[in-house]
Amino acid sequence: MLNENTQAPDFTLTDAAGAPHSLAGFRGQWVVLYFYPRDNTPGCTRQACAFASAYGAFQAKNAVVIGVSKDSAASHQKFAAKYELPFLLLSDPDHAVLELYDVWKEKKQYGKVSMGTVRSTYLIDPEGIIRKAMPKVKPDTNAADVLAVLDALTANA
């Protein structure tokens, strides 16, 4: 994981409609940048739906939620429509940003070793500084955990 209290690396990826989005374009807002393995899998679906349920609370804190996986734009489009996801899903098919954020790792599943996305979340402040790095998050509690951190960080603002 990248270190907390360091500048979040900028990137540009496309959304489900093919429109480009850069991290720098969200300056002035908190950014919840979460990385997940795959659209339409049980854990990733629960995680996305939890962020969707909490989306109003994130908006109230001037925070945007951005999900990133190596899935295609077409896959993201279907996933977002099926579960009525109100936030951005960005496509990183070459896993360049996944590697940049140190979440593309060797994984072992059923004795097989392969490269894949480790479910992780970064909370980035309005100046582009990583305020919280959360490795190996749980899909069912990730949204609530991030919201709790955001609440604590913005309590004195």
C-alpha positions, -999 to +999 in steps of 0.1 A: +000+000+000+010+036-005+019+056+026-005+078+044+001+115+044+017+113+010+005+127-023-019+104-042-005+096-076-026+112-104-041+090-131-066+091-159-090+062-165-123+059-184-157+053-169-185+029-181-194+054-209-158+058-221-154+093-206-119+100-191-116+109-154-084+121-137-079+121-100-067+157-102-102+166-114-116+158-080-094+183-061-115+202-035-134+170-026-127+140-005-121+109-027-129+073-016-108+053-041-116+017-038-101-012-057-120-044-062-113-077-081-143-081-104-178-069-113-207-092-105-189-114-080-206-119-046-181-099-025-176-071-050-214-068-054-219-066-016-191-040-014-205-019-043-241-020-029-228-010+006-211+021-010-244+028-029-264+026+003-241+050+021-236+073-010-258+101+005-237+102+036-205+104+015-220+132-006-230+151+026-193+150+035-182+164+001-168+130-009-169+112-042-168+074-044-147+058-072-145+021-078-116+007-099-111-027-114-096-043-145-130-050-159-141-035-192-162-004-196-190-026-209-188-048-178-189-017-156-219-004-174-239-036-169-228-039-132-237-002-124-271-006-142-280-039-125-273-026-090-282+011-096-247+022-085-247+061-082-209+065-083-181+062-108-166+028-119-133+032-137-118+006-160-081-003-157-077-032-181-039-030-182-038-027-144-014+003-146-033+022-119-037-010-098+000-014-099+006+024-092-015+021-060+002-012-051-029-033-051-020-056-080-004-085-061+003-122-062-027-141-048-031-177-038-065-194-044-071-231-041-033-237-042-030-217-075-009-186-076-018-158-099-018-120-101-049-101-091-064-071-073-063-071-035-095-054-023-081-021-009-093+014-003-077+048-001-093+079+014-078+110-002-083+145+011-093+176-010-057+185-015-049+151-030-031+137+001-037+100+012-053+103+047-061+066+051-048+035+034-069+004+040-054-029+028-074-061+025-107-046+034-139-067+040-166-061+014-195-060+039-179-033+062-157-013+039-181+015+032-190+019+069-154+018+079-144+045+054-174+067+065-163+064+101-127+075+092-141+103+071-164+114+099-134+115+123-112+134+099-139+160+091-153+164+127-132+195+134-135+210+100 
